[in-house]
Amino acid sequence: MGQTAQQAILSRLNPQLTQQEEALRTRLANQGITLGSDAYSREMAQQAQRANDLQMQARELAQKVADALAGNAVVESAEVA
């Protein structure tokens, strides 16, 4: 179930991350910051770190959901026995 929860969360998160990255690329280009420049590399690295942090949080949330569901299943099994 954890994988399913993770997939559900990431399927909503990843398109937003892609849009944010595209918006950043457009903003940098509009500001005259070119691919390969230090400023461009720095901004893209910061964006990648933000995306990574959000993806890690999503995975942690999915694991908590899976653990909670597994805990509920154990409780329900004990109640039936």
Secondary structure as GFF3:
##gff-version 3
##sequence-region A 1 81
A	DSSP	alpha_helix	2	30	.	.	.	ID=ss1
A	DSSP	alpha_helix	38	80	.	.	.	ID=ss2
###
